[in-house]
């Protein structure tokens, strides 16, 4: 395996499977037993897994073992996906959103098991739906496992920072959140914009200055 594949296996795939199957993450014997079954031969170490066919089998098998794990509750994952789509509409005001977003996804969580051509051409809504809402198990400096943000949460936060951060696209353009949301055709929830029959084109400079966004 490559170093990146090893990290993906140890910090994401295996802990996710363990969480659903009620296995101990640190049970090395169980880990080797399962990995051996997935590659179809005995293993003395996970380093014997090659980066091609072996790893594809391991990734697919462990994802299936974790596939029934609840991704989120109360519709939280769905709301995060809606937030991503809304932020993409804002991003499109400043740059070509499709390609920029794909680069964020690739940097944060890889190509989601897709080959390069599939990753480049898959429809954006399907790409967003493919991002996992499962918490990701990571290792701290002492090697202790802890539950971190899901890939969906990390992508959402990264995208929001790129658009709304202090050095993000909106700030660089000199826009307020109000300006951006209205230009993107989204609802601004400030007090001014919540007034009945609000017509943004009739706003005075004083009214716009009162908008907290």
Secondary structure, DSSP 8 states (H G I E B T S, - for coil): --HHHHHHIIIIIHHHHHHHHT--TT-HHHHHHHHHHHHTS--S-GGGS-TTHHHHHHHHHHHHHTTTS---STTHHHHHHHHHHHHHHHHTTTS-HHHHHHHHHHHHHTTTT--HHHHHHS-HHHHHHHS--S-EEEE-TTS-EEEE--HHHHHHHHHHHHHHSTTSHHHHHT--HHHHHHHTT----STTTTSTT--GGG--HHHHHT---
